[in-house]
Amino acid sequence: MVTFELIKQNQEELIYWYYPEGNKDERHGVIKVDLINESIDVLELAESDYVHIIKPREMNKLIDAINKSKQERGETDFSEYVTEPIRRMPYADHAMNEIAKRIRQGEIPKKGLQAWY
């Protein structure tokens, strides 16, 4: 679970602090939403968050399995292979997904929560 709250808002950007496990006793992370370029990114990882790099070889093994399953079901919309590593941050990614989803729905969330387990 991750919680987040809007700290700064202006015409160009939104700044959120996010808290893994809702823990405000540890250093928070910082997420920036660029309203001009319609992008979202982590400016600073929270103390208990981390970066996990998925190598293309590992990701492509998963893609092979997905494509095989699709082929067995007669589907033709196969997933494409990746050539660059994928960067994942468990808590920040969930917070950014929830923030982005709500913005797409026309809302600027003041605070929120995302749970996935």
C-alpha positions as CSV (number, residue, x, y, z in Angstrom):
1,M,0.0,0.0,0.0
2,V,1.1,3.5,-0.7
3,T,-0.5,6.9,0.3
4,F,0.1,10.2,-1.3
5,E,-0.8,13.9,-0.8
6,L,-0.6,17.0,-3.0
7,I,2.0,19.4,-1.6
8,K,2.2,22.0,-4.4
9,Q,-0.1,23.0,-7.3
10,N,0.2,25.6,-10.0
11,Q,-0.5,26.0,-13.7
12,E,2.6,24.0,-14.7
13,E,3.0,21.3,-12.2
14,L,1.7,19.2,-9.3
15,I,4.1,18.0,-6.6
16,Y,3.1,15.0,-4.4
17,W,4.7,13.4,-1.5
18,Y,4.2,9.6,-1.3
19,Y,4.5,7.3,1.7
20,P,5.2,3.5,1.4
21,E,2.8,1.7,3.7
22,G,1.4,5.1,4.7
23,N,4.4,5.5,7.0
24,K,5.0,9.2,7.7
25,D,7.7,8.5,10.2
26,E,10.2,7.7,7.3
27,R,11.4,10.1,4.6
28,H,8.7,10.5,2.0
29,G,9.3,10.3,-1.8
30,V,8.5,13.1,-4.3
31,I,6.5,12.8,-7.5
32,K,6.2,15.6,-10.1
33,V,3.3,15.8,-12.6
34,D,4.3,18.1,-15.5
35,L,0.9,19.5,-16.7
36,I,2.5,21.2,-19.8
37,N,4.2,18.1,-21.1
38,E,1.7,15.7,-19.6
39,S,4.3,13.6,-17.9
40,I,4.9,12.2,-14.4
41,D,8.1,11.2,-12.7
42,V,9.8,10.5,-9.4
43,L,12.0,13.3,-8.2
44,E,13.1,11.5,-5.1
45,L,12.6,8.0,-3.8
46,A,11.0,7.4,-0.4
47,E,13.3,5.9,2.2
48,S,11.7,2.4,2.0
49,D,11.2,2.4,-1.8
50,Y,13.9,1.1,-4.2
51,V,14.7,0.8,-7.9
52,H,14.5,-2.6,-9.6
53,I,16.0,-2.9,-13.0
54,I,14.5,-5.6,-15.3
55,K,16.9,-6.7,-18.0
56,P,15.6,-7.1,-21.5
57,R,16.5,-10.8,-21.5
58,E,14.3,-11.3,-18.4
59,M,11.4,-9.3,-19.7
60,N,11.6,-11.0,-23.1
61,K,11.2,-14.4,-21.4
62,L,8.0,-13.2,-20.0
63,I,6.9,-11.8,-23.3
64,D,7.6,-15.2,-24.9
65,A,5.3,-16.9,-22.4
66,I,2.6,-14.3,-23.0
67,N,2.8,-14.6,-26.7
68,K,2.8,-18.4,-26.6
69,S,-0.4,-18.3,-24.5
70,K,-2.0,-15.8,-26.9
71,Q,-1.0,-18.0,-29.9
72,E,-2.6,-21.1,-28.2
73,R,-5.9,-19.0,-27.8
74,G,-5.7,-18.0,-31.5
75,E,-4.9,-14.4,-30.8
76,T,-2.7,-12.4,-33.1
77,D,-1.9,-9.2,-31.1
78,F,1.5,-10.4,-29.8
79,S,3.5,-8.3,-27.4
80,E,6.7,-6.9,-28.7
81,Y,10.2,-7.6,-27.3
82,V,12.0,-4.9,-25.4
83,T,15.6,-3.8,-26.1
84,E,16.2,-1.5,-23.1
85,P,16.1,-2.3,-19.4
86,I,12.9,-1.4,-17.5
87,R,13.1,0.6,-14.3
88,R,10.5,-0.3,-11.6
89,M,10.0,1.4,-8.2
90,P,7.3,-0.6,-6.4
91,Y,5.7,2.1,-4.3
92,A,6.3,5.1,-6.5
93,D,5.0,3.2,-9.6
94,H,1.7,2.5,-7.8
95,A,1.3,6.0,-6.5
96,M,2.1,7.4,-10.0
97,N,-0.4,5.0,-11.6
98,E,-3.2,6.1,-9.3
99,I,-2.4,9.8,-9.6
100,A,-2.3,9.5,-13.4
101,K,-5.6,7.5,-13.5
102,R,-7.4,10.1,-11.5
103,I,-6.0,13.0,-13.6
104,R,-7.2,11.2,-16.8
105,Q,-10.7,11.1,-15.2
106,G,-10.6,14.9,-14.8
107,E,-9.7,15.0,-11.1
108,I,-6.6,16.5,-9.4
109,P,-6.4,14.3,-6.3
110,K,-5.5,16.1,-3.1
111,K,-4.6,12.8,-1.4
112,G,-5.1,9.1,-2.1
113,L,-4.2,5.5,-1.5
114,Q,-3.3,2.6,-3.7
115,A,-3.3,-1.0,-2.4
116,W,-2.3,-4.0,-4.4
117,Y,-2.0,-7.0,-2.1
